[in-house]
Amino acid sequence: MRETLLEMWKFHGWALLAGCIADWILGDPRHFPHPVRLMGSMIAYLEGVVRTRLKGRERLGGCILVLTMCLVWTVIPFLLFKGIRCLEGGSPGKLLFLAETFVCYQLLAAKDLCAESMKVLRSLKNEGLAEARRAVSMIVGRDTAVLDEAGVARAAVETVAENASDGVIAPFFYMALFGPVGGCIYKAVNTMDSMVGYTNEKYRELGWAAAKLDDAVNLIPARLTGLLLVLAAWIAPWADGRRAWTIFLRDRRNHKSPNSAHGEAACAGALGLRLAGDAWYFGELHKKPFIGDDIRPVEPEDIRRANCLMFLAQAMLMLLIACLLLLA
C-alpha cells in the first residue's frame, strides 16, 4: 500500500510540475474554456436558487451552496480521471498524465497574474493615467478613479503580492498534497469567497460559510507564501531579504483577513515600500492599516519586481517538489 501511494504521489507530482511549466508558457487564453469560469457560473446560478428558495435563511443557503460546490468539484474531476484510468487498463498512463497536467495548468495563474499586472506597468509608462486606471481596475476590487499614478502602481503590487497565494502557491500546495482533485476543491472554495464572501449587507449571511472555509484552507498557504517571498527577497539582488523578514513578522496580521497580509508584508519589506492603507470600495472609504515602511516612493517598475518575487517563490517550491520526487 505504501508503494502504491508513493507511486500515485510521484505521478501527481510530475504532472503538477509539467502543469506549472505549461502555465508559465501559455498562461490563460481568454477564448479557451476554463474551470474557474465554469465554477463562477455555477456559483452565480446557485446563489439565485438559494436566495429564491431560502429567503430569510441566507446563512443556511450559503452553507448549502458551499457543500454543493465542494461535492460537485470533488466528484467531477475524480470521475474524469477515474474514467481515463479505466480507458488505459486501470493503471496510470500517458493519457492520464496529460489530463492531470492540463488540469494543473488550468488551476495555476502565475503567467496570467503577471500578464494582467504588467498591462498596468505598460499603461503607466506609455498610455497615461486614465488607461492605467482602467487596466488596474481589471485586477483589483477597489475604486480606481481616485488613484494617482503611485496609487495605481501600489494597487498592482498589492494584487500581485496577495494573489501570489490564492492564484499560485495555494493551488500548488493542495495539488502537491492531493493531486488535481485537491486543486479543484481549493479553487471552488476560493472562487466562492471571491464572489460571495463579502461582509456587506448583501452577502454577510449568504457568504459567511464561504468566507470561513476560505480562511481555513488558506491558513497554511498564506503563511507559506510569505515565507517563500522572504526567501525570494534574499535571492533577488534588488530586494532586501532581511527587511522582508522583519516586515513579514511585524505586519503580516495588519488586515481583517487572517491570511491576506502575509504576502503583502513580505513583498513590502523586500521592496522597501508602504502598501495597503485606506481605500475606496463602491464609493465608501474603508480604513485599513499600512503594511511596510515608506522607505522610498512606489514606482511602476515595482510591479515587475513583485512579479519576479512571485515567480522566484513558485520556482523554489517547484524545486523542492522536484527534489522530493527524485529522492522518493
QUITAKA-V364440 format. One record per pair of residues at least 24 apart in sequence whose C-alpha atoms are under 6 Angstrom apart, sorted by the first residue. I is the first residue (numbers start at 1). J is the second residue. Records with the same first field share a line. If there is no record, write none. Layout:
I->J / J
This chain:
10->325
12->179
15->100 / 101
16->104
18->101
19->101 / 104 / 105
20->105
22->105
23->105
24->111
27->111 / 112
28->112
58->205 / 206
59->205 / 206
62->206 / 207 / 209
63->209
70->185
73->185
77->181
104->180
108->167 / 168
109->167 / 168
110->168
114->307
117->156
121->300
142->280 / 281
143->280 / 281
150->298
153->300
157->303
161->263 / 264
162->263 / 264
165->222 / 225
170->221
189->214
190->214
222->259
223->262
225->263
226->262 / 263 / 266
228->313
229->266 / 313
230->266
232->309 / 312 / 313
233->270
239->270 / 271
240->270
241->270
243->269
244->269 / 270
247->292
251->291
265->291
268->292
